Amino acid sequence: MTDSLVADLLELAAIPSIAFPGYPAEPMQRAHRWIVEALTAAGARNVQDLDVGDPAPTIVATFPGPRPDSPVVLLYAHYDVQPPGDGWTTPPFTPTPYESEDGPAIRGRGVADDKANVIAQLGALRVFDGRPPVTVKVLVDSGEEYGNELESLVLDQPDLFAADVVVIADLGNLRPGTPTLTTALRGSAELLVEVCTLDGPCHSGSYGGAAPDALLTLIQALATLHTPAGDVAVEGLRREPWDSELTEAEFRDLASVRDGLPLFGTGGLGERLWSGPAITVTALDAPSVDNGPAAVQPYARARVNLRIHPSQDPHEAQQFVAQHLEDLKPFGIPLLVTREYAGPGFDAPTNGPAYQAAVSALRAAWETDTVSLVANGGTVPLVNALAASGAEVLLFGAQDNRARQHAPDERVVIAELRATVVALSTLLTELGQRHDDSTGAIGNDPDLAPPS
Ligand SMILES: [Zn+2]
């Protein structure tokens, strides 16, 4: 099984399917064709193209289950990739097998994010020769990295995407070999903070000392967002305990923290990274060190990015931060705060039947007793759209924390790809089995009943 999947991944990842403007459309179309042909060969009955504004369509393919009332499982992955960037050991679109510190792996742009998951889904369907034990809809997104219109299409045409269970495979494990379910995603919000104090810059020798400095005012304001220990100091932002299996040493390695420096914040890493708030200054306009004149600055601005507890209202959280800044008036100077984007997080219920089935499928696939539960820092608006119909949403896949997604030398571990195929096929089997058990399907179906 693994050999043909690896061969498929090498083929698909050699296609530079970048959906961003300025890149040629032909590779996107070639990747689209490749996937449509592969799904059709795997037994898909109904392959539809959806135009969501990308250079090639998003694909929905159906593999009917054994009965009309079979549960519907929607499998999501995406085939567009990030632009390659610089700094690669081998050419980004020449996917290259090699021996990584985590075992045999493949290096190349998009091999992990997210073509490994496209291939894993294909592999899981091949296990059943195109006749899975539940109805499977495969949704292969053409523009996740660039940000297309799929989310609004899902909201406009819920029937097309309706499912009992949704598996989002655009992520993966805490580390290779540690099966991981992502059960929450933090929400996010942005604010623009501006200070205007003078009509123009003025000489720091003649005016500095009395002229109100916009840049210093902004710096004073931004410095109040955290406590001296680095915890968020804004009132009202939710934070809850979260047992994390991620160790501090591992986190330091992943984030490439310089030796001898402390981390920000107090309490467990799970609270700091997943269930608690984070505030980051992501951009600041100021004269550059090389070219800045010796002058008091008349104007300064910064963008503040906020990450929010998975179930806190993002507008409420954004308002707490905006109010905090507006109330400050450093040196008596008011700040202009603009509330920009605010998007909700996602908090998956962990008491449903599909969640239970996923936990046992992941244990079986990775041959371990435990499954790690993590939250992810990113926000996936599509997750909320797909969950809107009431589907149980599961997030797992073939990537892992060391896969270097969006960076040079992206890689996927072949054992992770293989285990994901096993996990997905086991999950489908288990969901089919549970459905049959709960409906007594075989005994009740007149077509299948033994002759009397
Ligand atoms: Zn992705």
Residues whose N, C-alpha, C, O or C-beta is under 5 A from the ligand:
A	BS01	ZN	D113 D114 D170
